[in-house]
Amino acid sequence: MILLFAIFKEGDLITMEILNVQNLCKTYGKGEAKVDALKNVSFSLEKGEFAAVIGKSGSGKSTLLNCIGALDTPTSGSITVDGQDLFSMEEEQRTIFRRRNIGFIFQSFQLVAELNVEQNIMFPFLLDYRRPDPDAIDEMLELLGLGDRRSHLPSQLSGGQQQRVAIGRALITDPKLILADEPTGNLDSKNSQDVMDLLRQASRRYHQTILMITHNENLAASADRIFRVADGLLTDLKGKGNETLS
Amino acid sequence: MTVFCIALSVFLVTVIFGMAEMAIRSQQYQEIKKHGNWHVIFSDIDRETGTIIQSRPEVAASSWYAYVKEETGFSINGKPIRIAGIDGNAYASMFENELVEGGFPKSDHEIVLSESAKSILNVKLGDVITIDGMGENFTISGFAAASANEMRYDRISALLSIEAFRRYVSSEDYTEQLIVQLSAFCNMQKVIANLTRTFSLNKKQVAQNGNLLAVLGQSDNGFVIQLYGSALVLFLLVLTASVLMIAGSLNSNVMQRTEFFGMLRCIGATKKQIMRLVHKEGLHWCKSAIPAGLFGGIVVVWILCAALKWISPEYFSEMPVFRVSGISIVCGIAIGILTVRLAAQSPAKKAANVSPLTAVSGNAYQSQSVKTAAKTQILKIDTALGVYHATANRKNFILMTGSFAISIVLFLAFSPAINFMGHAINAVEPYAPDVSIISADNSLSVPQKLAEQFEDLDFVKRVYGRMFAYDIPTKENRQINMISYEEHQFKWANENLIEGAAEAVFSEENAVLAVYNSDYSLHTGDKIILNVDGMTQELNVVGVLSKSPFTNTPGVANIICTEDLFQQLWGEAQYTIIDLQFRRGTTDEEAGVIRQMAGSEFSFSDRRQSNQQAVGVYYSYALFLYGFLVIIALITVFHIINSVGMSVSARIKQYGAMRAVGMSTRQLIRMVTAEAAVYSLAGSAAGCLIGLPIHRYLFEHMVTGRWGEPWNIPVVNLILIVSVVILTAIIAVRGPSRRIQNMSIIDTISEQ
């Protein structure tokens, strides 16, 4: 048991459960207009796992991600991140937990237009009224390939660069879980590939647990695990995505 | 919010014009009550000319009219009287409310007396009196309301029919005049000018009832024009503020629906159609906002009229309470429609210019262009972003700061008028007496014992006497008037103290207070050396008053001292005047008791009516001035609430994104608060910087120049308006805070 709380070094065997979703249901509307967006969804992710959720538009994959990220409230079921039940917390407490333990990457980047690259990356720290280690910021900027863009505003960056800033912001707090909602949806193929490389690198090098939503099955192929959502039901496709999908 | 803004502007304009109309009506009633409902008097004209004038179609009523003053020699029981004669029908139509008891003389031996005669002569209806100098007996057929002047100077007037007047008064003592009431529907100035020209009359022969014509809007005197002019200025002020508020609201409304307009353009709507849609939407809001504003305005006018009637029942007795002003309704509706039409112009254009591509590309929401990054080194991130939001766009910052500042500037610029009013209309000062017993020859002859006797009466609230010594020469060959005060008067005087200390008159030897006089300037520490019959006496000025109840004679200083000092200088003396203040509800009979106690040796002055009139005038002005200030404050309040609300609306999607990446609700609220705080602080600073010099300039011109009161920083006014601005900014954050708390992060993000 003590091993679960040990600090793992790169390449160590990871057996710690980061995300646990049990019997998650989400229903919209009432009566005849009732829609079951998620039906009894249950799954879990171990530390360092890179999972992809695929599904058609309207299948419920974004609803799943929003519930896991505590942006939306499930109708029933439970979600624990690093052993903490998200919905047993007060709103303020949940926000702080999310800020420190869950990194978000959105399709439309959601950078703060008034902050430069460096400030956007350290935004979660600033919200905690803390200053990150300058070396960590430098390292992150180098990793993202944005060393020469640190003082640029989001409006002065390309889409790919903006998404890299968003990834930097998600990684900087070393969160327990990274949720990526169609991270390449607004990017061309070159930039999409770069973003995917970054996510894979984060998973391999830093043992980040990543749950990514995409409708692009080829991108999902590079994930460790693949889930398919259809009509609110989640199917675990297990194994390497490319094997299953082929 | 938009509906509320429209309703607010309609409400304000309805109240402004409603009160202006009520004020004019009240003035009309007052003028008719004071001077009669006649419009022009022709003097020195022959009977034939008079008959032609009387037969003109524009003449509604007319009569030959004559009067003689007290000096002519007619009296009743030794009391000199003035007598007038007029035709009964003309009197009924021109002085209809004047008779308070009985009727107009039906025969040559009947007479109407002013009401003051009841207590002065102790007479009643039906009594027979003899007019000395005429040698005729008359039966009292009625009593007419006494004017404020008659009451104050204890005069009696008598009214006879014109026939009786001609019969009993020698024609050498008077000249007859033709008094004319014109039709309300004619152009009175034109008719008067026409008559003057036709009969080659000069200016002296034609006397107009200027005040009445002014309040009827029938003269060159701009009373009505001034009043409606002021209302128009307020109308424009409200219009500007409302257009700004509603335009902001509409703009944000349009911004939030850019995709919708893009979609409309996609499916074939023309630019014109979209503009019409936005305009129609605005007008649709008017449907509920205008009636709500009108109703609120009418009710508030009723409440204000009722309040004025309650404050000064005598003066505002004729003011209608439940009356609906047509002009206020028309102006209310006009401002409602006008603001929406004007305010919708720019948003409608913006909506019409939305590219059809916007709907397809989904780039509906573009955050404002950002040129530099926020400074997060010193301030916390939430505060830093709030400050940045407020200051990043220079044009927006200047506009917002300016709109906050303009309210403060207006408030400060207008407040010297309150000080001016406080000085100019002094009959409502606490020392104003209800009645006074005055020495007939201004000598020290009213017994001090009388004051003690008055104090024992239940209905008497306060008694205070004064001793006067006039035109005392000083060593510098100047003159002073010395006036003694007792403790009540010193207490009141203390409120007008601009230098020194009033209490020093009791503790220091030969200490006096000087009243500010621009021709004879005295200051604390100055010495006045009196030169009385070769004897010198030194007086020490220990304080200066900005004003006193006494007239300032040029070059003669009014000096206030204690009764002890006065008697020390002038020997055991009696009062020159005793003033009395009554308790509320004191009757005329009770006032008569004072007259009887004082006896006929002294003059009796009943100032209750003139005080009431002054109170009325004061409250009319006060209502107008404070009303204006309240309107400025209200506009400030709603403008700030609206501006902060609009600013949040414009950024609500950005806030959603910030929440998604971990910003808490509390931090978001702190951010909005910081933004509002920057506007209000910068606005307050700018407002004070611009407003204070204006306040000083106006104060020095309106108040210091006349009454010597030096300008001081108006701390109370500043605290008041800056508190209004800051408090409103705090309140303004509450609405957006609630919206932020209830905001769905997912909906906000997914819209982008």
Interface residues (C-beta under 8 A of the other chain):
Chain A: S62 N66 G69 L71 D72 E91 E92 T95 I96 R98 R99 R100 F104 F106 S108 Q110 V112 A113 E114 L115 N116 Q119 F123 P124 L126 L127 Y129 S151 L153 S155 R169
Chain B: S367 Q368 S369 V370 K371 T372 A373 A374 T376 K380 I381 D382 L385 Y388 H389 A392 Q654 A657 M658 R659 A660 V661 G662 M663 S664 T665 R666 Q667 I745 I746 I749 S750 Q752
